[in-house]
Structure formats: structure tokens, C-alpha cells
Amino acid sequence: MQNELLIAILAGLGGMLGWGFADFFVKKTVDKIGAVSSLVWAHLFGTVVLVFFAIFQFLIFGSFIAIPNTLSAWAGLILFGILQMIVYWLVYEGFGKGQVSVLSPVFASFAGLVALISIAFLGERAGDLRILSLFIIFAGIVLISTDFKGWNIKSIKLVNVPGFKEVAIATLLAALWTLGWGKFVGGEDWLSYALFMYLFMTVAAFFLSRFMKVKLSGVSTNLWKFLFIIGLGEAIAYTAISLGYSLTSTVSVVALLSGAFSLPVIILARIFLKEKINHIQTIGSIVIITGIMALSLL
């Protein structure tokens, strides 16, 4: 049991760091080449990285990834890939419109939604402290999307935070994806499922670019390194969480720790992008991260 917990913690941290670095560099690319082009190229690099992970596993351990042998497995991988592509498309669109240090914590709250849905609909037991942590997360979202003018309650008004709507929808879909993926990949070859799901996500992104008539050419030389880092971070994150879901029964620890990826995003955005947010939104970001971290400790 102790080994399972250690695997879950390491998998969650891998997801947090992988997605955190990826989200930070997404902001650098979507502002230049748009959401769809960034989505296609970054995930193409991520697919290549996952293939190298599979080759590395073969060279070191002598075993290659298992090929799914049922129609239901392939159908599931395709559906999970398409759904995750939609999630990323919405997130990239949101990041292109607003500040990543504000929007990333909102998206990270999908971990709280995972716990909420599990408690409300899937029969998961939860004590008062977990309920309190969920309340803290959603209070943080309200703070991020609210502009407080002075102390007069009549002057409090909701603001249209750029990119918030897209990221909010992506957050709900990501929660549903996480719940389904945790059950789907449990006990299976984690690298195989991560690779094929990611491949189908990349293919779906390419078809999206064709449908929207987005040109994929014209990427400047200085952006390729950022697109590669995004793909690398994504590959590390999906490998880590799929490993955790497959080898441990503590799914909540993996989901909730990986959901704290906004922490490295905020730090990087403040240092390198010089993003400024108001005090209330800063508090909201901290509150969301605190709630997510509290959930992972329960």
C-alpha cells in the first residue's frame, strides 16, 4: 500500500510539472501562430516523444508496448483522444485571449470537479474536510472571475475575464475525461494506452485544422523549441498519470496532485511573462491551488 501511494504521488507530481511547463509555453505560441496551429504541432512533437518512450522501454527492458486487441479498446482510445483534443482546443483558445496565470488555476480546478462528481454521483465517501476543500476551490474560481470595487457589496460585479468561458467549459470536460480515463486505463498497459490515445488526439487536431482551414505552415524558427517543449511536457504528464492510474488504486491522489499544475505556470508567468493580475485574482489563484493541495492530503 505504501508503494502504491509513492507511485501515485510521483505520478501526480509528474503530471503537475509536465502540464505546468507545457501550459506556460503554450502562451508563447498561441499568441504568435494561433490555438489550432499550436495544438497540432505541439501534439505532433508529443506523439514523437511518446514513441521514443516506447522504444526506450524496449531497449532497456526488452518489452514493447502491448497492442490493444479489442474493438472496444480502440473505440475508447479514439473517443478519449477526440474529447481531450476538444479540451485542449478550448484551453488554447482561452489562453490566447487572456492571462495564463489567471486562467490556468481555473482549468486546474477540474481536479476538484473530479472529486465532486465522484462524491455526488459515484458513491465515493467524503468527510467534512474534503467537502471544505472543494468549497475552497470553487470560492477561488469566483474570486478570479470577480472584480471587487471597494468594500461596498453593491459595487461587486462579475467581469468578463478574457478566455474564461472557453477554459470553464474545458474544465468541465477535463473532469469527465479524467473520471473516464482513470477507469479505462486501470490495469492496462499504461504506456500503450497513453501513446495511442495521444496519437488519436493529434490526428483529431489535424482534422480540426483542416475543417477550420487553418494553415499549419509559416511557423517561425524561434517557436519550434517552444512547441517541442509543450509536446515533451504533455508526453511526460500523460505517461505519468497513466502509470499512476494503471498501477495504483489511489486515483484521487494522482488526479488531484496533477491538478496543481497551475503552480509552476503562475511562477513562470510572473517571472518571464511579467503578467500582472489584481490582488483579488491573486488571492483567487492561491485559494484554488490551496484547495487542490488540501484535497491531495486528505
N, C-alpha and C positions, 0 to 999 in steps of 0.2 A: 504493500500500500504506500509505503514511504517512497519507493522508487517511482511509482505511478505519479505521485504528487510532484516529485522532482522533474519528471518528464513533462508534466503539464505546465509547470512554472517556466521551464526553459522554452517550451513550445510557445507559450503565451508571450514571453519576452522576445522571442524571435519574430513573432507576428507584429508586436508593437514596434520594434526597431525597423523591421523591413518596410512596413506600411508607413511608418513615420518619415523615414528618409525619402520614400517614393512620393508621398504627398507633398513634401517640401519642394522637390524638383519638378513636380507637375506644374506648380505655379509658374516656374521659369519657362516652361514650354508652351502652355496653353495661351499665354499672353502673346506669344510670337507666331505660332502656327495653328492655333485653334484646338478645341477639345477633341474633335474626331481624329484629326491627324496625329495628335499626341497619343491618343488611345491606341491607334493601330500600330504605330512604330514602337511605342514603349512595350506593348504586349507581344509584339513580334520578337523583340530582344528577350523578353521574359521567357517566351517559349524556347528560344535557343538555349538560354541558361538552364532551364529545366531538362532539356535534352542532355546537356553536358553533365548535369547532376546524375542522370540515369547512366551515362557512360562511365562516370566516376565510380558509381556504385558497382558496376560490372567489373571494372578494372581492379578495384580494391577488395570486393567481397565475392566476386565471381558469379554474381546473380544479377540478371537483368530484370527489368520491371515486368510484372505479370500483365498479360493482355486480357482485358475483360472478355468473358466468353458467353455472356447472356445478352439478349436483346434489351432487357430491362436496364441492365447496367449501362449500356451505350446510350439508351434513351435518356437515362438520368444524367449522365455526363454532359450530353448535348444541352438538356434543359437547364442544368446548373450553369453551364458556360454562357448560355444566352442571357439568363437572368443576371448573372454577375456582370456581363458586358453592359447591360442597361444601367445597373447600379453605377458603374464607373463612368459611363457617359454622362449621367446626371451629375455626379460629383465633379467631373472635369468641367462641365458647363458652369456649375456653381462657382468653382474655384476661379474660372475665367472672369466671372462677373464681380466677385467680392474678395475679401481678405481671407487668406488661408488660415491665419491664426485665429480668426473668429469662426469660420465655417468648419474647420477640422474637428474641434471639440463637439460641435453639433452632430457631425457624422459619427464620431466616436461613441455617441450615446446609444448606438444600435446595440451595444453590449447590455445596456440597461433594459432595452426593449426585449432582448432575448430572455433575460431573467423574468421580466414582467409577463411575457407570453407563457413562459414555462410555468409560472406560478398560477396564472389565471386560467389557462386552458389545458395544460399538460399534466396537471396534478403534482407539480413539484412542491415540496414543503418549503416554507419560508418563515423565518422568525421575524420578530419586530425590527431587528437591526437591518435585515435585508430590505424590508419594506421602506425603512427610513432612508437607506442608501439610494433606492430608486427615486424616492421623493427628492432627494438632494440633486440627482442628475437632471430631472426634469425642471427643477427650480433654476438650475444653471442655464438650461435652454431658454427659459423665459427671460432671464437676465440678459442673455446675449442678444435676444431679439427685441428688447425693450429699451426705449430711450427715456431716462428719468430726467425731467426738467425741474430741478429744485426739489423741495420736500413736500410740496402741495400735491396730494394724491390726485387732484383733478387735472394736474398738468402731466400725469403719466400717460404716455401714448405709445402704442406699438409702431415701430418703424419698419419700413420695407427694406430690410437688410439685403443688399445685393447678393444674389446667389442662394438666399436662404431657402426659397421654395424648392429649388432643384435638389439641394442637399437634404432637406427634410424628407422628400419622397424617397430619395436614395437610402436614407437611414432606415425607413420602414422596410423597404425591400431587402436591405442588407440583413436585417434582423430575421426575416423569413428565410433568407438564403442560409444564414448561419445555423438556424434550427434544423433545416432540412439536411444541410451538408454534414452536420455532426452525426446524424443518424445514418446517412447514406454511406459515409466513408468508414464508419465504425467496423473494425475487424478486417478491413480490406487492405490491399497493398497501397499504402498511403502515397508513395511517390508516383505510382501508376495513375491513380485517380487524380492526383494534383496535376500531373502532366497533361492528361487527356482533357480534363475539364478546362485547363488553361488554354490548350490548343483550340478547343471549340469556342472559347471566349474570344480569342484572337481572330478566328475565322469570322465569327459573328460581327466583330468590329469592322473587319474589312468589307463585309457586305453592307454594313451601315454606311460606310464611306461611299460605296457605290450608289446606294439608294439616295443619299443626300448630295451626291455629285460633288464630293469634296476631293480636291486634288491632293495627292499624297507626296507629290514632288515639291521641290523648292525649299527643302529643309536646309537651313544654313549650317555650315560646318561646326560652329561652336555649340549647336544644340544637340548634336549626336551623343556627346558624352552624357548629357542630362537624360536623354531618352534611354540610354543604356543603363544608367543608374536606377531609373524608375523601374525598368524591367528586372534588374537584378534584385532590387528591394522587394518587388512583388513576388518574384520567384522564391526568395528566402521566406517571405511571410506565408505563402501558401504551402510551401514544403513543411514549415514549422507547425502550422495549425493542423494540417492534415496528419502529420505524425502524431501530434497530441491527441486528436480525435480518434485515431486508429488504435493507439496503444494504451490509452488510459480511459478510465470511466469518469474522470473528473472534468467533464466537458466545460462546465461553467468556469473553471479556473482558466482554461485556455482562452475561452471566448472573452472573458472579462479583462484578463491581462492584456491580450492583444488589442482589445478595445481602447486601451490607454495610449494608442499611437499618436494622439494629438499632443502629448507631452513633448516628444522630440520635435514635432512640427512647430509648436509655439516657440520653443527655444531657438530653433534655426531661423524662423521667420523674423523674430525680434533682432537677432544678431546680424543676419545677412541681408534681409529684405527691408529692414528698418520700418516694418509695419507698425503703425500706431493705432491703438484702439482706446476707447474711453474707459474710465475707471470701472463703470458698471459692467461693461463687456469683459474687462479683465477679470473681475470677480466671478462673472459667469463662467469663464473658461476654467478658472481654478476650481470652482464648485463642481463642474462636470467631471473634471479629472479626479477630484477628491472622492466623488461618489462612485466612480468606476473602480478606483483603487480600493475603496472600502468594501465594495461588493466582492472583490477578489480575495479579501481576507476573511470573509465570513464562512 
